[in-house]
Amino acid sequence: VQLVESGGGLVQPGGSLRLSCAASGFTFSSYAMGWARQVPGKGLEWVSGIHSDGMTYYADSVKGRFTISRDNAKNTVYLQMNSLKPEDTAVYYCATARRPIPDGTYGSRWSDTGTYDYWGQGTQVTVSS
């Protein structure tokens, strides 16, 4: 399993970025995908998740500003980030689980770190003027 994030960078407050996570080594369409972020010295914050059935979930801190999506033909999950704030500055990681997650259960566990087994290397997002 390999997950490779891209799309991070420096953006001004109010700006937008789209993160991508290219997946390989597993049947991407069957697996839930999550995005988390971490600021050095702070804990991991789960930002968003998308099940194989397309259901999406968001942290309150990003709801209405971030959109997660997936392209199963390209084995890629995206995180569109709009109206960025300085507090969105972090390293962003995508992650997936070792096994497909049954329908109806992902909603209660999408933000649980224990749900995920594989991680990308992360991409830095810096929001600053």
C-alpha positions in Angstrom: 0.0 0.0 0.0 1.3 3.4 -0.9 -0.3 6.8 -0.3 1.3 9.9 -1.8 0.0 13.4 -0.9 0.6 16.5 -3.0 -0.8 20.0 -3.4 0.4 21.6 -0.2 2.0 25.0 -0.1 1.9 28.6 1.1 -1.4 30.4 0.7 -2.8 33.7 2.0 -5.7 33.7 4.4 -8.9 33.4 2.5 -7.2 31.4 -0.3 -7.7 27.9 -1.5 -5.7 24.8 -2.1 -6.5 21.3 -3.3 -4.7 18.4 -1.8 -4.4 15.1 -3.6 -3.6 11.6 -2.4 -2.6 9.1 -5.0 -3.2 5.5 -3.8 -1.7 2.2 -5.0 -1.3 -1.4 -3.9 -5.0 -2.0 -3.0 -8.5 -1.9 -4.5 -9.0 1.8 -3.9 -12.7 1.9 -4.7 -13.4 -0.5 -1.8 -11.7 1.5 0.9 -12.5 4.4 3.1 -10.1 7.3 3.0 -9.4 9.9 5.6 -7.5 13.2 5.9 -5.9 14.3 9.1 -3.6 17.2 10.0 -1.0 17.8 12.7 0.8 20.8 14.0 4.2 20.2 15.5 3.8 19.6 19.2 0.1 19.1 19.0 -2.1 16.0 18.5 -3.5 14.7 15.3 -6.7 16.3 14.2 -9.0 14.4 11.8 -10.3 16.7 9.2 -12.5 14.6 6.8 -13.3 11.1 5.7 -15.0 9.5 2.8 -16.4 6.0 2.7 -16.3 3.7 -0.3 -20.0 4.4 -0.8 -19.3 8.1 -1.1 -20.5 9.2 2.3 -18.5 12.1 3.6 -17.7 13.4 7.1 -16.1 16.6 8.4 -14.7 18.0 11.5 -16.7 21.1 12.7 -13.6 23.2 12.3 -13.6 22.7 8.5 -17.3 22.1 7.8 -18.5 24.4 5.0 -14.9 25.2 3.9 -13.4 21.9 3.0 -14.7 19.3 0.6 -13.5 15.7 0.3 -14.0 13.7 -2.9 -12.6 10.7 -4.6 -12.0 9.6 -8.2 -11.9 5.8 -8.2 -10.8 5.7 -11.8 -7.7 7.6 -10.8 -7.2 6.0 -7.4 -7.1 9.4 -5.9 -8.8 11.2 -3.0 -8.9 15.0 -2.9 -9.3 17.6 -0.2 -10.5 21.0 -1.6 -9.8 23.6 1.0 -11.4 27.0 0.7 -11.5 30.1 2.9 -8.3 29.0 4.5 -7.3 30.4 7.9 -3.9 30.6 9.7 -5.1 27.9 12.1 -5.4 25.5 9.1 -1.6 25.5 8.9 -0.4 21.9 9.5 1.0 18.9 7.8 -1.8 17.1 6.1 -1.9 13.3 5.9 -4.2 10.9 4.0 -4.8 7.5 5.4 -6.7 4.3 4.7 -7.6 1.1 6.6 -6.3 -2.4 6.2 -9.8 -3.8 5.5 -12.9 -2.3 3.9 -15.2 -0.8 6.5 -18.8 -2.0 6.6 -21.5 0.4 5.5 -23.1 2.1 8.4 -20.1 1.9 10.7 -17.7 4.4 9.2 -19.8 7.3 10.4 -19.0 6.5 14.0 -15.3 5.9 13.5 -14.1 8.0 10.7 -12.2 10.3 13.1 -10.8 7.5 15.1 -7.0 7.1 14.5 -7.4 3.4 15.2 -9.6 3.1 12.1 -6.6 3.6 9.8 -3.5 1.5 9.1 -1.7 3.1 6.3 -0.5 6.7 6.0 1.1 8.9 3.5 4.2 11.0 4.1 2.2 14.2 4.5 2.1 17.6 2.7 2.7 20.9 4.4 0.0 23.6 4.2 0.9 27.0 5.4 -1.7 29.8 5.6 0.0 33.1 6.2 0.1 36.7 4.8 
